Amino acid sequence: MTLRLNAKRLTLLRLDRGLATRQLALDSGINIAVLNRLETEGSAQLSSLTLAQFLRLCERLGVSPDALIDDDAAPAEVKSSDAAVLGAMLHDLRTAVAMVVLIDVLGWTSERLHSAADALLALLAPAGLMVHRHDGRIALRAVDDTHSAATLSARKHPRIGKCQRLVTPPRAKLVRQALNYSLLSHALSGDDRRNLAVLMRAGLVQEDSERRLEISDDVHLSLYPDGEPRPAKPPQRQRRARHEKQSG
């Protein structure tokens, strides 16, 4: 089996390390024309480099030699699965984490972690993201800062902190009331009517044939999975009158 250099992975790793082609070529002792050819020819044969040059190249990029080899015998399913696990963890952690921590919790070797990071790097590049590795730590980062102005504007947008929460105490109270008796919208306060509109849009409350409001069929089924029929409920107005009579 002929071993070839993965040109795309080489380019992504160089960009990930913030290295210019000329600088990487100088540090690795490789002619810049040769390095350019390695990055543009798809899968170039390793015979283009001496063993010493190849090892210096790997050392400068901070990866093991197998990270740059395009080995057809390697199972793509395993690489894809590892990249998915690593990507999900880095997304959830949302900060740079020591690679030794990931090695310990995942039970991987260092080579497997770097291989997964390389595979993830290739997947994230079209989305403007990269796997940043530095000083033994790893994190997801943006490839550049061209979006920073838009991000700052979004953070300062007046509605950024006013996203509606579906579940709030007043809305939970309305759902509980709709469970016990039929609501009449005209008997509600202005705030309750606005909250009721949110619940109706979310499909938690619905109107019956007499335009009375009650919990939706989905909510009723989740509360009564055995299919119990809806109990007969007095309208809200009758309930209030009865409550006032009992209080008096």
N, C-alpha and C positions, 0 to 999 in steps of 0.2 A: 504493500500500500504506500503510495506516494504522499508524503506529508507536505502540506501547503500552508502558507501563511494567510491568515484571515485578514485581508486588507481592510475591510470595513471595520472590524474590531480594532485594528491597529490605529486607524484614523480616529475613532471614537475615544480610545484610550488617550491618545495624544491630546485631543481637545479637552478631555476630562482633566488632564494634568495641567492644562494651560500652557502647553509647549508649542512653539512654532516649529515648523518642519526643519528649518535650518538648525535650531538649537538642539532638537532631538538627534539630528544627524551628527552634529558636532560631539555631543555627549556620548553617543554610541560608537563613534569611530566609523560611521558609514557615510559614503559619498551621498550628497544631497540628491543627486539625480537618481541614484539607486533607491533611496527612500521614497522619493516621489513616485517612482515606478511601482514600488511595493504597495503604495496606497491607492494607485489608480488602475492596477491591472487585475482587479478582482482577487482571485486566489493565486498568489505568486508562489513558485516553488522556493523552498528554503535554501536550495542550492545557490540562490542569489547572494546569500550571506555566508560568511565563515561562522563557525561555531562560536568563536569569541565575540564576534559582532552581534550575533543573535542573543547571546547571554547578556551582553552589556545593554542591549535594547530592552530586554525583559527587566533587567535590574533598574534601568532608568525609569521605566513605566511603573515599576513596583508590582509586577505580576509574575506568576510562575510561568515557565516556558510553555506549558500546555495551554495557557490562556490565549496565546497567539496562534496556536496551531489549529487549522481547520481539519479536524479529524472526522472523517465520514463514518467511522465506526462508533462514535459517541452517540448514545440514544438521544434523539431530539426531545422525546417525551420527558425524560428526566430533567434536561436543561430547562425546558419550558415550565415544568412544575416547580422547580427550584426558584426560577425567576419570579413566578407568581407568588410564592410564599414570601420571598424576600421583599418584593414590592409592596405586598399588603402590610408586612410588619413595619417597613420604613414609613409608609403612609400613616399608620396608626401611631407610631412613636413620635412623628413630627419633629424630630430633633436628631442631631448627630449622635450616634451610639457607637460605643467601642465594638470593634469587630470581634474581639474575644468573647464579648457577651453573647453575640449572635451565634458564635461557634459553640458555646456552652449550651445555650437553650435549645438550639436546633440539632445538636449532636453531629454537626458537620465538621469536615476538615477545613483547613484554611484554603486549600486549593478548590474545594467544592464551593465555598462561599464566594471566592473571587470569580469562579466560573459562572455562578448564578448572577453576580453583579454585572459581569460582562454581557450576559444574555439579556439582562434587564436593561442595560444601557442601550443596546441596539433597539429594543422595543420602545423606549421612552424618547429617543432622539427626535422622531417626527412630531412628538407632542411638545417639544420645547423644554424637555426635562432631561436631567442626567443623574447618574449615580456618582456622587462626589465622595472620593476617598482621600483622606489626608490625616497624617499623624495617627494612624491606627483606628480612625473613626470613619463612619460611613453614614451618608444621609442622601435624601433626594433634594436636588437643587434645580433652579431654572438655568437653562443654558446661558442666557444673557439677561440684561436688565432693561430690554426694550419695552417691557410691559410695566415697568415700575411706576411711571407717571399715571397710567390708567388705574393701577392698583391703588395708588395713593388717593386718587379722585374717588374711587369706589368706597374706600374706607371713610372718606369725609362726606359721603353722600348723606343727605338728611334722612333718608329712609333706611339706611343700613342697619340701624338699631331698632327699627320699628316693625320688624317682621312679625306677623300675627302668629300667636300660639293658638293652636286649636283647643288645647285643654287648659282652661283657666277655672278658678273657683266659680265665677258666675255662670259660665257655660256648663260646668258639671252640675250645678244646681238646676239649670233648665232641663238637662237631660233626665235628671232624677224626677223632676216634676212631670215631665212628659211620660215617664214610665208609670206614674201613679194616677194621672188623670189627663184628660185632653186639654191642651192649652188653647186659649183664644188670644190671638196676636193683639187684638185691640185692647185687651185687658192688661197688657204688659207695658212696662215703662219704656222709654226711648232706648235706654242702654240695653235692656233685655231684648228688645226687638232687633237691635243691631247684632247682638250676640246670637240670637236665634237665626238670623240670616246667614251667619257664618256656619252654624251647625247644619242648616239646610243645604248649603253649598257642599258641605263635606259628606252629605248623605246620612247624617246621624238622626235627623228629625225630618218628618214628612207630613204632608197634609192628607187627611182622609177625605172621603167623598163629601162630607159636610163642612170641609175647609177648617176642620179642627186639627190641631197639631199634636202629633204623637211620635214616639220613637219609630225609626224606620224598621222595615222588615229584617234587614241585616242585623241591626242591633238586637231586635227581639229574638232572632234565631241564635245569636251568640249568647244571650242570657237564658234562653229556654231551648237548648239543643234537642230536647225530646219532642219538640213540636207542640207544646201546650198552647191552646188558643189564647188570644188576648182577652184579659178580663174586662168586664164592663166597667167603664170609668165615667164618673159624672164630669160634666164640663167644669172648667176652672171657676166660672161665675157661681155655679151651684155649690161648689165646694167651699168657696169663700163665704157665701151666705150661711151655709150650715155651720161653718166654723164660728162666724160671728154670733149665730144663735146660741151655740153651745157656750161661747164665752160670756154671753149676756145672762 
